[in-house]
């Protein structure tokens, strides 16, 4: 997943996004995690604060889907260029607006090409030293993809062992951490992914789901969200290669993530 070609992302208001994408009022009404996060009087609903408290440090970790071309030379929180051009940018923009008085600090430390063991290698600097209160993790597609390409001698068992070890290490240092585990996803009928990926990759998804239960994490069902979205548009609308989201795919992920923590 290194040197990925990503869709150019231009960010604009949620309502303009839905209008330009052709979804209209029906789709706007179907986005409760974003549109309905405020009550009619403009006050933030309590649901969105489930994983956020005053002064929280919020950290997003993962591979290129999380990285999304972020400027790695800029390490400050709440910095637009350090968020990348993907779902993290959209989530950060949403929570920083809706929870403006809570003084959140949002970081993106995703790195393209990473597998679980590579997260572990940089975990001290890119996670533990930041002392997050909320940690969101999306990892797993490279653990399968690179194995499939013959670039990595990995298995589902190695993925589970490495992921559990990393979560154990993290919770030992930060027992009060609020954890969000995101489901790794694929869409076939795209430039890189076909149906032969689905069955072997399901083992990785099931492991991530099991770990979310084991570590009492919020679970973000990205695969389900994408599968449901296929009723509105084909797979290539949401992700050109089956892994890296388009602008619409990034918005779908942001909505799904926010709903999971609300």
N, C-alpha and C positions, 0 to 999 in steps of 0.2 A: 504494500500500500504506500510505498514511497514514490515521490515524484508523480503524485496523482494529478490528473487533469480534472479540475472541478468546475462546476458551473459558476459563472460570474454571479455574485449575489449583490443585489441592490436592495437595501432595507427601506421600507416605507411603512405607513401605518397599517394596522391589522385590517381595517375596513378596506383600504385601497388594495391590499394584497388579495382579499377574497374577491373583490370586484374584478380585478385584472385577471385573476385565475379562472373566472367564470363560475364561481360557486354561488354567488348571490346571497340573498337574505337567508335562505334555508341553511346554507353552510355556516353563515355567521352565527345563526342561532344554535348550531350544533357544536360550537366551540366553547363550552362552559368554562373550561379551565382558564381561558384568557378573557373572554368577553364578560363572564359572570363572576370574575374574581372580586368585583366591587358590587356593593349593594346599590339600590336605586338612589340612595342619598350620597353616593360617592365614597362611602367608607369601606375599607377593606373587609371582606368577610373573614371570619375567624379561621375557616378551613385552610386558607393558604398559609397561615402562620404555624401550622402543625410542625413544620421542620425549621421554622425560623424564629429566632428570639433576638432581642435587642443586642446589637453588636456582633452578631454571628459572622464567622469566617466561613464562606461557602466555597468548596473546592470541587472542580470537575476534573476527572482523570480518565485517560483512555488512549486511544490510538488516533488515526487520521480523521475519523469521523468527529471526534471531539476537538482535535487540533484545528482542523478546518482552515489551515493556512495562517494561523495566528502569528503575530510578530513575537518571536521568542526573545528578542532583545529588550522587549518591554515587559517588565515583571510586576508592575504595580497593579493593585486590584482596581476593578471598575473602569478599566481602560479599554476603550472600544477596539483598538487594534490588537490588544493582547487577548481578546475574546475569540478571534477567528471569525470566519464568515459562515457560521453554521448554527446548530441548535443551541449551543452555549450562549452565543451572542443574544439570541432571541429570548432565552430564559432570563439571562442577566438583565437585559433591558426591561423585561416585564416586572421582575421582582424588585428591582431598584426603583422603578416608578411607583408600583403599587405599595411598597413598604418603605417609602422615602424617609420616614422618620425613624427607622430602625437601625440606621447606620451599618448596613451590611457591607462586607468586603468580599467581593466575588473574584475568584481566580480560575483561570483555565491553564492546566498543565498537561493537556493531552499532547502526545508526540506520535507523529505518523510512523507506522510500521511496528509499533510496540505490540508485544505479546506479554503475558502475565509476568514472566520472569524478568522482562526488561523494566516493567513497572517496579518490581522489587529492587532492582539494581539502583534505581534513582529515588527510592521511596523516602529516604531520610530527608534529602534536600527538597524534593518536590511534593512531599505530603507532611511528614511528621514535623519538620521545622516550621511549617506554616500554621500548625496547630488548628486545623479546621474544626468547626463545630458541626458542619454538615459536609459529608463527602459523597459525591456521586461518581459511580464507576461504570463505564461501558467498555468492556474488554472481552475478546474472544474470537472475533472474526479472523484475525491474523493467526491465532493459534491453530485454526483449521486451514485457512487459505495457504499459508506458507508450508504447512505439512503437505497439503495436496500438490503444491508445486515442487516438492522435493527440496525445499529450502530450510526445513526445520524438522527435526526428528521428534515430533510431538504426538501426543495421544490425548483422548478425553481424560484418561486417568492422570496424566501429567498436568493438564489444565486444572483439574479439580484439586490436586495436591498443592500446586503453586498458588492457586487462588485462595484456598482455605488458609494456607500458611501466611499469606499476605494479610488477610483479614484478621487472623489471630494476632499477628504482630501489631496491627493497627489498633485493635480493640484493647490489647494489653497496655499500650501506651496511653490510649484515650478511651477509657471505658464508657464515658458518657457521649461518645460520638453518635450523631444521628446519620445513619447510613442509607444511601439510595443505591440499589443495584439495578442496572439497566439490562434488559434482554438483548443480547447480540442478535442480529437479524440478517437475512438475505432475501433478495427477490429474484426469482428466475425470469427467463425471457428477457434478459438484459445482456449487455455486451460481454460481461465476464462470468455470469452465473447462469447455469441451466438446472434442470430438475435433478440431475445426479448429485448436486450439492446437498439437497434438502435432508435426506434421511441421515447421512453421517453427521451433518451439522446439528441435527436435533439433540444429539447427546450433549453438546456443549451448552445449548439453551437450557436443557433440563438440569444440568449441573448449576448453572447460574441461578436458576429458580430455586433449587434446593438450598443453595448457600444463602439466598435472601431470607428464606424461612429460618435457617439455622442461626443467622446473625441478626434476626429481628429487623431486617431492612425493609424500606419501602421498595416495592417491585414495580418497574416500569416496563409494561408489555409492548415493546416496540414492534415485535413481529406481528402480534395481533392487530396493532394499529395499522401497519402497512397492509396486511391482508384485507382488512376491512376497507381500506382506501382504494383497493383495486376495483371496487364497484363503481367508483367515480371516474377513474382514469387508469390507463395501463401502467405496468411496472416502470417503464422508461420515463414516465412523467414524474415519478417520485424519486427515482435513482437511475442514472444512466447505465452504470455498470453493475447494479444489483447490490451495492454496498454503500457507496458514497451518495448522500442525499442531494437532491436538487433543492432549489429554494423552497418549493412546495413541501418537499420531504423534510427539510429542516423545520419548517413551521409545524408540520404534523408532529414531529418529535418533541418540539417545545410544548405543544398543547398536551401531548401524552404525558410528558414528564411532570408538568404542573398539575395535571389532574391526579397523578399518582401521589403527590405530596399534599394534596388539599383535603 
